[in-house]
């Protein structure tokens, strides 16, 4: 999958798992109030990624 030169919001996280996705071309949000507020405001579901191996 191609990557962007511009990081998404995961760049500010401490988790190595989240940091490895900081340059994915997806507007990921870390778990927290911002994600829930945005979902409510846009009337969209919250999708949770629990990782994979």
N, C-alpha and C positions, 0 to 999 in steps of 0.2 A: 504494500500500500504506500503511495507517495506521502511524503510529509511536507508540512509547511515550514517556511522560515520564521513565521510568527507563532509564538506559543499561545495556547489557550489558557484558561484560568487555572488549570492544574499546575502550572509552573510555580505557583506560590506554595504548593503543598510540600510536606516533608516525607511522605510515603514514597519509597522507591518505586512501588508499583504504579502509583499515580503519576510520578515524574516521567516514567517511560512513555506515557501517553500525552505528555504536555505539548508535543508538536504534531499530534494527529490532527487531520483536517475535520475535526468534530468539535462543536462548541460544548465540551464537557463542563459540568459544574460539580464541584465537590459536594458531598452530602452536607446539607445545612439549610438554614432559613432562606438564603437567597434562592436556592433551587426550588424550594416549596412555594415561595412567594411568586416566582416567575411562572411556575406551572399553574398556580391558581389564577394569576392575572391573565394568562394566555389560554386558560381553560384546556390544559393539556395534561396528560398523565405523567407521572414521574417514573422513569425507567431506571432500574438499578442494575449496575454491572457488579457482579461479585467476583469477577476475575475468571481465569481459566488456566488450565495447565495442559 
